[in-house]
Every structure is written in C-alpha cells, then in structure tokens.
C-alpha cells in the first residue's frame, strides 16, 4: 500500500490510477479488505500490535484519500458497499473503533502529561531506561518492551490525535459516498 501511495504521487502513475479499469475496480475493495484483515494481527505485546496495525492502516487511508475523489473509485466504493454490505459495515465499525481508541489514547496521554507536569514539572516527562523498568516489562535483552509509548509522551499524544483525526476524516469521506447502505443498518447508523 505504501508503494502505491508513493507511486500515485508521480503524474504518470496517477494517470494510470485514474484511467485503469482494473485499478478503479479493485483498489478500494482491496483497501477495505486489507484494512479489516489487519484487525486479526497477533503480536505478544499491546504496543507492538497497535504499532503494526496502524503502520498498515495509515497508508491505506492515505491511498483512499487519493482515490476517493475520482469518480470511478467512488463508483467502486458504492458497488462494494451495496454488494458486500456486511463486509462494508464491518469495515466502518473497525474504523469507528479505531477512531475511538486513537482519540481516547491521545486524551489519556494528554491527561497523564498534565498530571506529570503538575506534580514534577517538565522533567517528570522523561522516561526510564530499560534497566529502570520492572522485570516483566523487559525483553530477553533487558530492553523496555513498552519503550515506544514511554519514550516521549508529548509525541505519543500528538501521534494518536493525528491518527484519530485521519481516521475520522477517512470515515467521513467514505460515509459520504455510500449513505444508503449505512442507513439501511440501524445499529451502524446509531454508532456513527
């Protein structure tokens, strides 16, 4: 997906994306299916699973942002949503769950940052080295398995807020194109 995103930023490849019937027919359904399949990612640590999940999903959303303004891809989305409504609804549900989780993580981190600063000043935002964390939070080499989320709480907060914004923006652009399918399922409509 990342390769496709970088390719379509070049004019000659972007033209192929706009004119190829195969691309128009398959890009959006493929993105939806891969996006949903990533939910089944299994890793042993929460941080690793979340990082992998979003490293795969963010490029999918970037690609969809590039193709959804194109009429052929809008038609493909509408056709997929109608023909595979259960799969489409699952996709929307996963996106809603992602957005909720991302914004919640960002807000929780912001709250923690404010608490730490209030209690100990800006210096309280520095994170422990691998040797300073509990034994069950170290890998075989003694490194902190949660180092990524502990390294910089401000960056962590910003990253999750930006991901939440991107997810909501993508969800909105998709919902705009297939409202009749969405309103046919009351439970999804209520969640939105």
N, C-alpha and C positions, 0 to 999 in steps of 0.2 A: 504494500500500500504506500509506504514512504517513497518507494521508487516511482510509482505512478504520480504521486503528488509533485515530486521534483521534475518529472518529465513534462507534465502538463503545463508547467510554468514556462516551458520553451514553446515558442509560437508554432513550430511545425508539428509538435506532438499535441498541442492544444487543439489544433485544427483536426487532427485525427480523432480526438475525443469528441469533438463537435459533429463530425461527419460520418464516423464509422457506425453502421447499424449494429454491429456486434457489441461495440463499446456501449452504445446507448442502451442496448437491451440488457446487458449483463453487469455493468459496473454497480449500479445502485442495489440490485438484488444481492450481488456478491458482497457488497459492503455490509448490508443488513445482516446477512447470514454469518459473516465472519465476526461482526460486532457482537452478535448474540452468542456465538460459539465461544468467545473469549471468556464468558461467564463461567465456563467449566474448567478454567485454568486451575490447576492444582499445584501448589507450592507449600512448603512446610511453614514458612513464616508469613504473617499478615503483610508486612512491609513489602516483601518480595512479590507476593501475589498481586497486591494493589499496584505496585510499580509496573509490573509486567502487563497487567490488564490495561492500564492507561497508556503505556507506551504503544500498545497495539490499537487502542480505540481513538486516541487523539488524531493520528494520521488518517484514520477512516473518516472522522468528522471533517478534517481539512479537505479531503478529496470530495466528500459530499458537498461541502460549501462551494467547491469549484464547479461541480457538475449540475447541481440542482437549479441554477439559473437558466440552464439550457433546456429548451422545450422538449427535445427528445428524451432527456433524462427525467424530466417531470412526468412525461407520459409513462415511462418505465416504472417510476415510483408508484404512480396511480394504479397501473396494471398489476404490479406486485401486491400492493395493499389490498386490492379487490380479490385477486386470485388466491392469495395466501394470507387471508385476514388474521388467522390465529398467529401465524408467524410474525406478521407485521405488528400485531398487538403485543406480542411478547417483546419485540424489539423496543416498542415505545415504553413498555413497563421497565425494561432494563435501563433505558435512558433516564426515565424518571427516578429510578432507584439510584443511578449513578449521580445525577444532579443533586439529589437529596444528601447522599453520602458525602459528596465533594464539598458542598457548601457547609454542611454540618462539621466536617473535619476542619475546614478553614475557620469557621466561627469558634469552634472549640479551641483551636490553636491560638486564635486571637485572644480569647478569654484567658488562656494559660499565660500568654505573653504579658498581658496586662497585670495578672496576678504576680508573676515573677518580678516584673519591674517594680511594682508597688512594694513588694517585700524586700527585694535586694538590689534594686537599681538595674541599670543596663548590663552590668557584669553578671547578673543572675541568668542571662540568656545563653551563656557559654555552656556547652555540653560536655559530659565526662568523656575521658579517653576509654579505650577498650578495657584497660586494666581496672578502671574505677566502677565498672558496672557489675551487676550480680552475675554469678557463675552461669545461671540458666539463660542469660541473655547474651552469652558469648558463643561463638562458633568454635570448631576444633582448634583453630589457630589463635584463639583468645580475643578475636576482634568482636566488636559490638554488632550483633545481628540487626539491631534497630538504628544503626548509625545514620542512615539516610534521613530518617524523620527526626533524629535528635540533633543533627549537625547544625541546622540554622532554623530556629522556629519561625523567624520572620519570612524566610524564603519558602518554608513549608506552607505557611498560611497563604502567602501570595500564590503559590503554585496551585493549591487546591481551590482557591477562589477563582482563579483564571480558568481552571478546568471546569468548574461548575458553570461559569458564565458561558464557556464554549459549548458545553453540553446543552444548556437551556437554549442557546441561540440555534443550535442544530435541531433540537427537538421542535422549536417553533417553526423553523423553515420546512421541516417535514410535515408537521401538522397542517400547515397552510395549504399543502398540496393534496392532502387526502382527508378532508374533513368528513366526507360522507361515510367513510369506513370507520372513522373514530366515533362518530355519534351513534353508529349502529350498535356499539357495545357500551352500555351504560356505566359499567364499572370502570372502564378506562377513562371515559369522559369525566367521571367524578374525580378520579385521581389527578387528571390534568387540571 
